[in-house]
């Protein structure tokens, strides 16, 4: 069984907000202390579904 960490709605909202103002995945990940792959997954899901939290 793998360990997973569910991000709070505040963190996922912050990731999307930072992306909207033009920051890249790497910069967002570094600022928030999250993995770049996690940031990328959240942004891709947001782009596809236009909502945050429900599918993350």
N, C-alpha and C positions, 0 to 999 in steps of 0.2 A: 504494500500500500504506500502510495507516495504522499508526501507532506504537501499541503497546499495552504496558502495564506489568502484569505479573502480580504480584499481592500475595502476600506470604508467608502461610502458614497462621496464623502468630502474629498478623498484622495483621487477617486476616478473623475470627479468634476474638475478638480484642479488640473489633472493631466489634460483633459479636453480643452479647458480654458487656455492653458499654456500653448497647446497646439494651435488653437484658433488665432493667437497673436503671433504665430510664426516660428515658435521654437521647435527644434528638431527632437527626435526621440532621445538621442544621447544626452542632450542638454537637459531635457525634462527629467530623465532618469537620474542624472547626477544631482539635480536640484532637490528632488524628492526622496532620494535614497532608494529607488526601486530599480529593478533590472530593466535593461533596455528592451528585452523581449516582452516583458509584462506591459510596459508603456506602449509598445507597438501593437500588442494584441488589443488593448483597450481602445486605442485610436482606430484600429481597423474595424472593430465591432461597432464603435460609434459611427463611423462613416457609413457602414452598411445599414444600421438600424436607426440612426439618428436619435438614439437614447442612450443613457449611461446607467449602469447598475443592474438592469434587469437581466442582461445576457452575460454578465461578467462574473 
